[in-house]
Amino acid sequence: MGGGSDYGSSLKAFELPEAPRLVLKDFQQASMALTEVRSPAQLGLTTAIPYDEAFLVQLRLMACQGVEYFCEGKHLDGMDRSAGIIQFHDLRRDPVAVLTEPFHVMHIRIPLRAMRAVADDMNAPPVDALQLSPSQCVRDPVLRSLFLALRPVLNTPQEVSPLFISHVTLALTAHIAHRYGGLRDRTKPPRGGLAAWQERKAREFLDAAIDGDISLSRLAEECGLSARHFARAFQQSLGVPPHRYLLKRRVDRAKDLLERSPLSLLDIALACGFADQSHFTRVFRASLGVTPGAWRRQRFGGTAASGLEDDQ
């Protein structure tokens, strides 16, 4: 989590420059940013956002009838102000709003460069605009689900794998470029998944990253593929996306340490790349249906074993 000059101006427009946000500095040759913006009071007129080769994509989390939108100085009529809608703001067209009621939204800044990178990966013409009018709002279950999948990143960023963030943001960008930018994939889907050497290298890098992190773009680069093609081929070969594979390997490593080492649960958690013991416990229990402490006690003869710590 962190700030960025490329996104701070968007938050300052809502007079909330300190709102928590996630900035991806190197995503698809661009910088993307995500935040959840909430205000219990009316803000009036938002300040202008400087010209930016990007879109601000918004998911409305609560209805807000007291809002009016303007684009290039013109009032936008017929806006849907209900909860659950998706709205796109072209930051090249001076969007502003007048807010007279509390509001609650998620925003993600998507540079045109990121969508052009997706188009280039698909051997398709570049995406320079969205096929939507400035006042058009959409109900898109796929896009809404992708937004909500990223929401925990803002609350507990230390518990979310960068591989997961890359995977979801790539899917979100590709979906927008395809559905609203007119993008058509001209490449043939990979057949047979990863080559043997690519799968071996990917496994090696992921195993080496058990106690740390590795980006999707780095894995793809090592295998000579784009991030999009790598993610698709990896899942085809191994049956799960890279972030799920890494999470499973962390749980497997934790089981080995629980059984064979005297390390504390906290030390095992940190050695396996979990944020803390609480994070380790939640993931382990979700995977195996039992906490790490209970699993270790079972391996040592049940709850009667002494000297074994409890989960916290």
Buried (B, 14 or more C-beta within 10 A) or exposed (E): EEBBEBBBBBBBBBEBEEBBBBBBEEBBEBBBBBBBBBBEEEBEEBEEBEEBEBBBBBBBBEBBEEBBBBBEEEEBEEBBBEEBBBBBBBBBEBBBBBBBBBBBBBBBBBBBBBBBBBBBBBEBBBBEEBEBEBBBBBEBEEBBEBBEBBEEBBEEBEBBBBBBBBBBBBBBBBBBBBBBBBBEBEEEEBEEBBBEEBBEBBBEBBEEBBEEEBBBBBBBEBBEBBBBBBBBBBBBBBEEBBBBBBBBBBBEBBBEBBEEEEBEBBEBBBBBBBBBBBBBBBBBBEBBEBBBBBBBBEBBEEEEEEEBEEBE
